[in-house]
Amino acid sequence: MVDLITNQKKQFNLDKSDQSGDRRLRNNSLQFPNLKTATQREEEETCRGAVIAAGNFGHFLRTNRRKNMVKAKIAPSMLSSDFANLASEAQRMVDSGADWLHMDIMDGHFVPNLTIGAPVIVSLRKHTKTYLDCHLIVTNPLDYVEPLGKAGASGFTFHVEVTKGKRPGVALKPGTPVEEVYPLVEGDNPVEVVLVMTVEPGFGGQKFMPGMMEKVRALGEKYPSLDIEVDGGLGPSTIDAAASAGANCVVAGSSIFGAPEPAGVISLMGKSVGTAQGMWTVGADLALIGSVAGVAICMTVAILVIRWSRSRSSSSMVDPELQVLSLSNRTVTTEKEGLLWTSSPWKHSQSRN
């Protein structure tokens, strides 16, 4: 034991008269920057846990924040209407509670079907002031923008597969990765709407593809204020899946135009989206308050634990990294590792000179 103490004394060569335990620890920290006391490590672990918990609450907060930043929009697809009575069909949808009218512009090239163009939009605009959501399912969308704009189109949605950098909307076919639209949403002239096709574009009456909801969910979490539109196979049996994933703009054709009471279907779909988005319930507000409160509680607990840890360390514990052996009138500092502590006559204490 005496040899061990002597070796430690030679190694550290400490002068009791001008160095305190705190100063020695500080000097050792300068020489060995990775050396940390148990208290420091405990505080870091506590803070790290608090940050992780706060991050989880933050994710929950962002998810619920979207519920207060976007509005439900139901857009009957006029592709399913009676084209011989387009004006009256449009008015019927508006009277039933439609927010938008979805106009599918197909060129017979990008998809096999051929539908309507600028002349039809001109005629329809004379009979309605409703937002005309023009989905350009065409190979050369730029050829359509100016004539459709002059005709009265309210907004355009392009396909990312044929053009990039246009605004205000962009559409994704089922086989296109959602990451393709990220640069368009984050660019200098960001798109305002992303349309996720839940069927292959071209024809109405197709079956809803639930696998596309992953794209919707990814967009909603990444861009809380973005309008996310879904189109294809939407109806009373599929609206909840789309709404819960984060879609707030819903295009529906056959399920609305083929229903005995279109107003009932529009209302049902609107309420489903509104409930999921927190527009017609207080759920989102309570979740938002709960998230904020959770973060505050988490950080408060972390602070209390840190203070308790410091108090315990200063009042009753010896620094694990720094121990002081008292023998007669000599004080020798050594590390705990490798020392066999015994009772009387040896005593160990923490130097606080």
C-alpha positions in Angstrom: 0.0 0.0 0.0 2.8 2.4 0.9 4.5 1.6 -2.4 1.4 2.4 -4.3 0.9 5.7 -2.6 4.6 6.6 -3.2 4.3 5.8 -6.9 1.1 7.9 -7.2 2.8 10.8 -5.4 5.8 10.7 -7.8 3.4 10.5 -10.8 1.3 13.6 -9.9 4.0 15.5 -7.9 1.3 17.6 -6.2 1.9 20.6 -3.9 -0.7 20.8 -1.2 0.0 24.4 -0.5 -1.0 25.9 -3.8 -3.3 23.5 -5.5 -6.8 22.6 -4.5 -8.8 19.6 -5.5 -11.0 21.6 -7.8 -7.9 23.2 -9.4 -6.3 19.9 -9.9 -9.4 18.5 -11.6 -9.5 21.6 -13.8 -5.8 21.2 -14.8 -6.3 17.5 -15.5 -9.3 18.4 -17.7 -7.0 20.7 -19.7 -4.4 18.0 -20.1 -7.0 15.3 -20.8 -10.0 17.0 -22.5 -12.0 13.8 -22.6 -11.8 13.4 -18.8 -15.2 14.0 -17.3 -16.5 13.6 -13.8 -19.4 11.3 -13.0 -21.6 14.4 -12.4 -20.8 15.8 -15.8 -21.5 12.5 -17.5 -24.8 12.1 -15.6 -25.8 15.6 -16.6 -25.0 14.9 -20.2 -27.0 11.7 -20.2 -29.9 13.5 -18.6 -29.9 16.3 -21.1 -29.5 13.8 -24.0 -32.6 11.9 -22.8 -34.5 15.2 -22.5 -33.5 16.2 -26.1 -34.6 12.8 -27.4 -38.0 13.1 -25.6 -38.4 16.7 -26.8 -37.6 15.5 -30.3 -40.4 12.9 -30.1 -42.8 15.5 -28.9 -41.6 17.9 -31.6 -42.5 15.3 -34.2 -45.9 14.9 -32.7 -46.2 18.7 -32.6 -45.3 19.1 -36.3 -47.8 16.4 -37.2 -50.6 18.1 -35.3 -49.5 21.5 -36.5 -50.5 20.5 -40.0 -54.0 19.9 -38.7 -54.3 23.6 -38.1 -52.6 24.9 -41.2 -54.6 23.3 -44.1 -58.2 23.3 -45.0 -60.4 20.5 -46.2 -61.3 20.8 -49.9 -63.6 18.4 -51.8 -63.3 18.6 -55.6 -65.8 16.5 -57.6 -64.1 15.3 -60.8 -66.1 16.6 -63.7 -64.7 13.7 -65.7 -67.6 11.7 -64.2 -70.2 14.3 -65.0 -72.7 14.4 -67.9 -70.7 16.4 -70.5 -73.9 17.3 -72.4 -75.0 19.2 -69.3 -71.7 20.3 -67.9 -72.9 23.7 -66.6 -75.8 22.3 -64.7 -73.7 19.4 -63.4 -71.1 21.9 -62.1 -73.9 23.9 -60.4 -75.3 20.8 -58.8 -71.9 20.0 -57.3 -71.5 23.5 -56.0 -75.0 23.4 -54.5 -74.0 20.1 -52.9 -71.1 21.7 -51.1 -68.1 21.2 -53.4 -65.1 23.5 -52.7 -63.4 23.0 -56.1 -64.3 21.5 -59.5 -61.6 19.2 -60.8 -61.1 19.4 -64.5 -59.0 16.5 -66.1 -57.3 17.8 -69.2 -56.1 14.8 -71.2 -54.3 14.9 -74.6 -54.6 11.3 -75.7 -50.8 11.0 -75.6 -49.5 11.1 -72.0 -52.6 8.9 -71.3 -54.8 7.2 -73.9 -57.9 9.1 -73.1 -58.9 12.5 -74.7 -61.1 14.8 -72.8 -61.6 18.6 -72.8 -59.6 21.7 -73.6 -59.6 25.5 -73.3 -62.9 26.0 -75.3 -64.8 23.9 -72.7 -63.3 25.8 -69.8 -64.3 29.1 -71.5 -67.9 27.9 -71.8 -68.0 26.5 -68.2 -66.5 29.7 -66.7 -69.5 31.6 -67.9 -71.7 29.6 -65.6 -69.7 29.3 -62.4 -67.2 31.3 -60.2 -66.0 28.2 -58.5 -62.3 27.3 -58.4 -61.5 25.2 -61.5 -58.7 22.9 -60.5 -57.2 21.9 -63.9 -55.1 18.7 -63.9 -52.9 18.7 -67.0 -52.5 15.0 -67.8 -50.6 15.9 -71.0 -47.1 15.5 -72.5 -46.5 19.2 -73.2 -48.2 21.1 -70.4 -46.6 24.5 -71.3 -48.7 24.4 -74.5 -51.8 24.5 -72.4 -51.1 27.0 -69.7 -51.7 30.2 -71.6 -54.9 29.2 -73.4 -56.4 27.6 -70.3 -55.4 30.6 -68.2 -57.1 32.9 -70.6 -60.1 30.5 -70.6 -60.6 30.9 -66.9 -58.7 28.1 -65.2 -58.0 28.8 -61.5 -55.0 26.6 -61.0 -52.9 24.0 -62.7 -51.4 20.7 -61.6 -48.6 19.4 -63.8 -47.1 15.9 -63.8 -43.6 15.7 -62.5 -42.9 12.9 -65.0 -43.1 15.4 -67.9 -42.0 18.8 -66.5 -40.3 20.3 -63.5 -40.2 23.7 -61.9 -43.7 24.8 -62.8 -46.3 26.1 -60.4 -48.5 26.1 -58.5 -49.2 22.3 -58.5 -47.5 19.1 -59.4 -48.8 15.5 -59.7 -47.3 12.1 -59.0 -48.3 8.9 -60.8 -48.3 5.8 -58.7 -44.9 4.6 -59.9 -43.1 7.9 -59.3 -41.2 8.2 -56.0 -42.4 11.0 -53.7 -38.8 12.4 -53.4 -39.2 13.6 -57.0 -41.3 16.5 -55.8 -39.2 17.7 -52.9 -37.0 20.1 -55.0 -40.2 21.6 -56.4 -41.7 22.2 -53.0 -38.5 23.6 -51.7 -37.4 25.7 -54.7 -37.4 29.4 -55.2 -40.9 29.2 -56.8 -42.4 26.4 -54.8 -45.5 24.5 -55.9 -48.5 25.1 -53.7 -50.3 21.7 -54.3 -49.0 18.2 -54.7 -51.4 15.7 -56.2 -50.8 12.1 -55.4 -52.5 9.9 -57.9 -54.2 6.9 -56.2 -54.9 5.3 -59.5 -53.2 5.3 -62.9 -54.4 8.5 -64.6 -56.5 8.3 -67.7 -59.9 6.8 -66.8 -62.4 7.1 -64.0 -63.9 4.3 -61.9 -60.6 2.7 -61.0 -59.9 1.0 -57.7 -58.2 3.0 -54.9 -54.5 2.1 -54.3 -53.9 2.3 -50.5 -50.1 2.0 -50.9 -50.0 5.6 -52.1 -50.9 6.8 -48.6 -47.2 6.5 -47.7 -46.5 9.3 -50.1 -49.2 11.4 -48.6 -48.0 10.8 -45.1 -44.4 11.6 -46.0 -45.5 14.9 -47.6 -47.7 15.9 -44.7 -44.9 15.3 -42.1 -42.3 17.1 -44.2 -44.5 20.1 -45.3 -47.2 20.9 -42.8 -48.7 23.8 -44.7 -48.7 22.1 -48.1 -52.0 21.3 -49.8 -51.9 17.6 -50.5 -54.5 16.3 -53.1 -55.5 12.8 -53.8 -57.3 11.6 -57.0 -58.6 8.2 -57.9 -60.9 5.7 -56.3 -62.0 8.0 -53.5 -65.3 7.5 -51.9 -67.1 6.8 -48.5 -65.2 3.5 -48.1 -61.7 5.0 -48.8 -61.8 8.6 -47.6 -60.8 7.8 -44.0 -57.6 6.2 -45.2 -56.7 9.2 -47.3 -57.7 11.8 -44.7 -55.9 10.1 -41.8 -52.7 9.9 -44.0 -52.8 13.7 -44.3 -54.7 14.5 -47.6 -56.8 17.6 -47.4 -57.8 18.0 -51.0 -59.9 15.1 -52.3 -60.9 14.5 -55.9 -63.8 12.1 -56.4 -65.8 11.4 -59.5 -67.9 8.2 -59.7 -68.6 8.1 -56.0 -70.2 11.6 -56.1 -71.8 11.7 -59.5 -73.1 8.2 -59.1 -74.6 8.7 -55.7 -78.4 9.3 -55.2 -77.5 12.2 -52.9 -74.2 13.8 -54.0 -74.5 16.3 -51.2 -74.4 13.5 -48.6 -71.2 12.1 -50.1 -69.5 15.5 -50.3 -70.5 16.2 -46.7 -69.3 12.8 -45.5 -65.9 13.2 -47.2 -65.5 16.8 -46.0 -66.2 15.8 -42.4 -63.7 12.9 -42.6 -61.0 15.2 -43.9 -62.0 17.9 -41.4 -61.9 15.5 -38.5 -58.5 14.2 -39.5 -57.2 17.7 -40.0 -58.7 18.9 -36.7 -60.9 21.5 -38.4 -64.2 20.3 -37.0 -63.0 18.9 -33.7 -60.9 20.1 -30.8 -58.7 17.1 -31.0 -55.9 18.8 -32.8 -55.9 21.8 -30.4 -55.7 19.5 -27.4 -52.9 17.5 -29.0 -51.0 20.7 -29.7 -51.4 21.9 -26.1 -50.4 18.4 -24.9 -47.3 18.4 -27.0 -46.1 21.8 -25.8 -46.9 20.8 -22.2 -45.0 17.5 -22.7 -41.9 19.3 -23.9 -42.0 21.7 -20.9 -42.5 18.9 -18.4 -39.7 16.9 -20.0 -37.2 19.8 -19.8 -38.3 20.7 -16.2 -37.7 17.1 -15.0 -34.3 17.2 -16.7 -33.4 20.4 -14.9 -34.6 19.0 -11.5 -32.6 15.8 -12.0 -29.5 17.7 -12.9 -29.8 19.9 -9.8 -30.4 16.9 -7.6 -27.4 15.2 -9.1 -25.2 18.2 -8.4 -26.5 18.5 -4.8 -25.9 14.8 -4.1 -22.4 15.0 -5.6 -21.4 18.1 -3.6 -22.9 16.9 -0.3 -22.2 13.2 0.1 -20.2 11.8 -2.8 -16.5 11.7 -3.6 -15.6 12.4 -7.2 -14.9 9.0 -8.8 -12.1 10.5 -10.9 -10.4 12.3 -8.0 -9.8 10.8 -4.6 -7.6 12.1 -1.8 -5.8 9.9 0.6 -5.0 11.4 4.0 -2.1 9.9 5.8 -0.8 11.8 8.8 -0.1 15.3 7.6 0.5 14.4 3.9 -2.1 14.6 1.2 -1.7 12.5 -2.0 -4.1 12.6 -5.0 -4.7 9.5 -7.0 -7.2 7.9 -9.2 -9.7 5.4 -7.8 -9.0 2.7 -10.2 -6.5 0.2 -8.9 -6.7 1.3 -5.3 -7.8 -1.0 -2.5 -9.6 1.2 0.0 -9.4 0.0 3.6 -10.8 1.3 6.9 -8.8 2.8 9.7 -6.1 4.2 9.8 -6.7 5.2 6.2 -9.4 7.8 5.4 -10.5 9.2 2.1 -12.1 12.5 1.5 -12.5 15.1 -1.2 -10.1 18.1 -1.1 -11.9 21.4 -1.0 -9.0 23.8 -0.2 
